[in-house]
Amino acid sequence: MKPADSSVPLHPLLAERWSPRALSPDPAVTDKQFTALFEAARWAPSWGNTQPARFVAGRRGETTFDKLHATLSRGNHGWAGNAGALVLGVARKLDEEGEPFPYGEYGLGLAVENLVLQAVAEGLVAHQMAGFDRDAARQAFGIPADYEPLVVIAVGAQGDGDELPERLREKENAPRQRVALEELVFGEGWNSSAF
């Protein structure tokens, strides 16, 4: 575990959430855990309760998992095969009249964060990836033009980082870092820190 080094104590779900690449093929993601991930996502807030997030998901050993795994970039393909589940996050981008759908990506982001935090609550880990072929995912699952595939999430049990290739092992063992609060939150004006 690599808890967040925060200026004040955070809730354990937030402090313990990180994105490891070392995943163990055992144990599997249970039916209850799998359902809980999407219940958490379903109850995320969204603009006007429009709920723009959609998901394509499969557990290891299922055809959906294999099809999602095939869309991953070379850098993600190797380690993500040990995930207990792969999840494709898709955001609504057009409304019924073909006009831009407001805050679709934001809504998907909120739903994915709920999913990731539920994974932590279930004793699992989750790693979000932008490194996948969106067009291949769209084609593989028949995703309509008014929705945009944006992220693939690997969910599973944390594994041993020493089993990763060297360049990934270095990332896995590196300390977690974030932009300082002074550079993140402004008060009286831009670049005028609130802290």
TAQUIUR-V818804 format. One record per helix or strand. SS is the DSSP state (@ for helix, = for strand). FROM is the first residue (numbers start at 1). LEN is the number of residues. Records with the same first field share a line. If there is no record, write none. Layout:
# TAQUIUR-V818804
SS->FROM-LEN, FROM-LEN
This chain:
# TAQUIUR-V818804
@->12-4, 31-12, 47-3, 63-9, 74-7, 104-18, 134-8, 161-3, 166-8, 181-4
=->23-2, 53-7, 72-1, 85-8, 94-1, 100-1, 125-5, 132-1, 147-12, 186-1, 193-1
